Amino acid sequence: MNISALLIIGTMALLAGAILYLPFFIGFRIIHKKMPPKITITRAGLTVYGAGVVVLFTCYAQSVLAPDTIFGDFVSTRDGRLAFALFIMAFWAFAASVLGRCGYPLYIYRPHSGPNS
């Protein structure tokens, strides 16, 4: 492996990270903008998000494990993956709304009590 190429790639990665990180770090330290509220994920939220990961992983595995089935063929195309992901996101947004109205919110907003909390 060419060592100069490795050094150039590493240097560029460090510079890109510094360029993206430093403005936000300096801005929050100097300007002291109002801090956003804390978000706490509830047990219902962990359950729904965990089930979401399992459903997405299982359904995308269909394209590898059973590509001859109708669903496996659908998920193995780019448009099929996109349509499936959009359907799942819409379903989970609906489920979050219904669970929130029934008294099981997925997350809770908690405002900060001070600048160092």
C-alpha positions as CSV (number, residue, x, y, z in Angstrom):
1,M,0.0,0.0,0.0
2,N,1.2,3.5,-0.8
3,I,2.0,5.3,2.4
4,S,1.6,8.8,0.9
5,A,-1.9,7.9,-0.3
6,L,-2.7,6.7,3.2
7,L,-1.3,10.0,4.8
8,I,-3.3,12.1,2.3
9,I,-6.5,10.3,2.9
10,G,-6.0,10.4,6.7
11,T,-5.2,14.1,6.7
12,M,-8.2,14.9,4.5
13,A,-10.5,12.9,6.9
14,L,-9.1,14.8,9.9
15,L,-9.5,18.1,8.2
16,A,-13.1,17.3,7.1
17,G,-13.9,16.3,10.7
18,A,-12.4,19.5,12.1
19,I,-14.3,21.6,9.5
20,L,-17.6,20.0,10.4
21,Y,-17.0,19.9,14.2
22,L,-15.3,23.2,15.1
23,P,-18.1,25.7,14.0
24,F,-20.7,23.9,16.2
25,F,-18.3,23.6,19.2
26,I,-17.3,27.2,19.0
27,G,-20.8,28.5,18.3
28,F,-22.3,26.7,21.3
29,R,-19.5,27.8,23.6
30,I,-19.5,31.5,22.6
31,I,-23.1,32.2,21.7
32,H,-24.7,30.1,24.5
33,K,-27.9,29.5,22.6
34,K,-30.9,28.1,24.3
35,M,-30.4,24.4,24.8
36,P,-32.9,22.1,23.2
37,P,-35.1,20.0,25.5
38,K,-34.0,16.6,26.6
39,I,-35.8,13.7,25.0
40,T,-36.4,10.6,27.0
41,I,-37.4,7.4,25.2
42,T,-40.0,5.4,27.2
43,R,-40.4,1.6,27.4
44,A,-43.1,1.7,24.8
45,G,-40.7,3.6,22.5
46,L,-37.9,1.1,23.0
47,T,-40.3,-1.7,22.2
48,V,-41.6,0.0,19.0
49,Y,-38.1,1.0,17.8
50,G,-36.8,-2.5,18.6
51,A,-39.6,-4.1,16.7
52,G,-38.9,-1.7,13.9
53,V,-35.3,-2.8,13.6
54,V,-36.3,-6.5,13.7
55,V,-39.0,-6.0,11.0
56,L,-36.7,-4.1,8.7
57,F,-33.9,-6.5,9.1
58,T,-36.1,-9.6,8.6
59,C,-37.8,-8.2,5.5
60,Y,-34.6,-7.0,3.9
61,A,-33.1,-10.4,4.6
62,Q,-35.9,-11.9,2.4
63,S,-34.1,-10.6,-0.6
64,V,-31.1,-12.8,0.3
65,L,-32.7,-15.8,2.0
66,A,-35.8,-16.2,-0.3
67,P,-35.3,-14.1,-3.4
68,D,-37.7,-16.3,-5.4
69,T,-40.8,-15.3,-3.4
70,I,-42.9,-12.4,-4.4
71,F,-41.9,-10.3,-1.4
72,G,-38.2,-11.2,-1.7
73,D,-38.3,-10.2,-5.4
74,F,-40.0,-7.0,-4.5
75,V,-37.5,-6.1,-1.8
76,S,-34.5,-7.0,-3.9
77,T,-35.1,-4.0,-6.3
78,R,-34.1,-0.5,-5.4
79,D,-37.6,0.9,-5.8
80,G,-39.1,-2.0,-3.8
81,R,-36.7,-1.2,-0.9
82,L,-37.6,2.4,-1.0
83,A,-41.4,1.7,-1.1
84,F,-41.1,-0.8,1.7
85,A,-39.1,1.7,3.9
86,L,-41.6,4.5,3.2
87,F,-44.5,2.2,4.1
88,I,-42.9,1.1,7.3
89,M,-42.1,4.7,8.3
90,A,-45.6,5.8,7.7
91,F,-47.0,2.8,9.6
92,W,-44.7,3.5,12.6
93,A,-45.7,7.2,12.6
94,F,-49.3,6.2,12.7
95,A,-48.6,3.7,15.5
96,A,-46.7,6.3,17.5
97,S,-49.7,8.7,17.1
98,V,-52.2,6.1,18.2
99,L,-50.1,4.9,21.1
100,G,-49.5,8.5,22.2
101,R,-53.2,9.2,22.3
102,C,-53.8,6.0,24.3
103,G,-51.4,7.1,27.0
104,Y,-48.3,5.3,25.9
105,P,-46.0,8.0,24.4
106,L,-42.8,6.8,22.7
107,Y,-40.7,9.7,24.0
108,I,-41.1,12.5,26.5
109,Y,-39.7,16.1,26.2
110,R,-38.1,17.4,29.3
111,P,-36.9,21.0,29.4
112,H,-33.5,21.8,30.8
113,S,-33.6,23.4,34.3
114,G,-30.3,25.3,33.8
115,P,-27.3,25.9,31.6
116,N,-25.3,23.0,33.0
117,S,-28.0,20.3,33.4
